Amino acid sequence: MSSDDSLSCRHSWLRTQYRSTVECLRGLCRDESGNALILLAISVVPLLALVGSSIDMGRAYLVVREQSEVRFGAG
């Protein structure tokens, strides 16, 4: 087997692997099952950020209010 035949065999194998990978990815793109899980996973990150920031803002508000009560003697 010459080097040209070996190279041709490798190219043929790569072409076959590439085609099967592309077909698999196309099938995944067409498949609509499991979309709800993906959308939920993507939406959890901003939702947790909003919840965390609202907790932080609420605690900051309480600290400022307590500081102003102590400072001005409001009661």
C-alpha positions as a Python dict, from the first residue, in 0.01 Angstrom:
ca = {
    (1, 'M'): (0, 0, 0),
    (2, 'S'): (152, 329, -108),
    (3, 'S'): (136, 656, 81),
    (4, 'D'): (-121, 789, -168),
    (5, 'D'): (-351, 494, -98),
    (6, 'S'): (-308, 543, 277),
    (7, 'L'): (-384, 913, 248),
    (8, 'S'): (-688, 840, 34),
    (9, 'C'): (-810, 587, 290),
    (10, 'R'): (-770, 841, 572),
    (11, 'H'): (-957, 1107, 374),
    (12, 'S'): (-1235, 860, 303),
    (13, 'W'): (-1258, 770, 672),
    (14, 'L'): (-1263, 1139, 774),
    (15, 'R'): (-1530, 1214, 516),
    (16, 'T'): (-1743, 931, 649),
    (17, 'Q'): (-1698, 1046, 1010),
    (18, 'Y'): (-1775, 1406, 914),
    (19, 'R'): (-2094, 1307, 732),
    (20, 'S'): (-2218, 1092, 1019),
    (21, 'T'): (-2145, 1370, 1268),
    (22, 'V'): (-2326, 1628, 1055),
    (23, 'E'): (-2625, 1395, 1013),
    (24, 'C'): (-2636, 1336, 1388),
    (25, 'L'): (-2627, 1711, 1460),
    (26, 'R'): (-2897, 1779, 1202),
    (27, 'G'): (-3113, 1516, 1366),
    (28, 'L'): (-3061, 1680, 1704),
    (29, 'C'): (-3157, 2018, 1559),
    (30, 'R'): (-3478, 1877, 1415),
    (31, 'D'): (-3568, 1691, 1733),
    (32, 'E'): (-3802, 1898, 1949),
    (33, 'S'): (-3826, 1670, 2250),
    (34, 'G'): (-3661, 1806, 2562),
    (35, 'N'): (-3695, 2171, 2458),
    (36, 'A'): (-3876, 2258, 2781),
    (37, 'L'): (-3585, 2131, 2988),
    (38, 'I'): (-3335, 2339, 2790),
    (39, 'L'): (-3549, 2652, 2820),
    (40, 'L'): (-3587, 2594, 3194),
    (41, 'A'): (-3212, 2549, 3238),
    (42, 'I'): (-3142, 2871, 3045),
    (43, 'S'): (-3403, 3071, 3236),
    (44, 'V'): (-3289, 2956, 3582),
    (45, 'V'): (-2970, 3166, 3570),
    (46, 'P'): (-3139, 3509, 3526),
    (47, 'L'): (-3414, 3409, 3766),
    (48, 'L'): (-3162, 3326, 4039),
    (49, 'A'): (-2979, 3653, 3968),
    (50, 'L'): (-3304, 3848, 4015),
    (51, 'V'): (-3390, 3667, 4337),
    (52, 'G'): (-3039, 3718, 4474),
    (53, 'S'): (-3031, 4087, 4389),
    (54, 'S'): (-3376, 4144, 4542),
    (55, 'I'): (-3262, 3978, 4865),
    (56, 'D'): (-2947, 4192, 4868),
    (57, 'M'): (-3146, 4511, 4805),
    (58, 'G'): (-3393, 4423, 5079),
    (59, 'R'): (-3113, 4367, 5330),
    (60, 'A'): (-2943, 4691, 5224),
    (61, 'Y'): (-3270, 4879, 5274),
    (62, 'L'): (-3308, 4736, 5625),
    (63, 'V'): (-2950, 4829, 5717),
    (64, 'V'): (-2995, 5187, 5593),
    (65, 'R'): (-3324, 5217, 5779),
    (66, 'E'): (-3173, 5086, 6102),
    (67, 'Q'): (-2877, 5323, 6066),
    (68, 'S'): (-3106, 5621, 6014),
    (69, 'E'): (-3317, 5521, 6318),
    (70, 'V'): (-3006, 5506, 6534),
    (71, 'R'): (-2866, 5826, 6391),
    (72, 'F'): (-3178, 6038, 6424),
    (73, 'G'): (-3328, 5860, 6725),
    (74, 'A'): (-3650, 5784, 6538),
    (75, 'G'): (-3869, 5537, 6703),
}
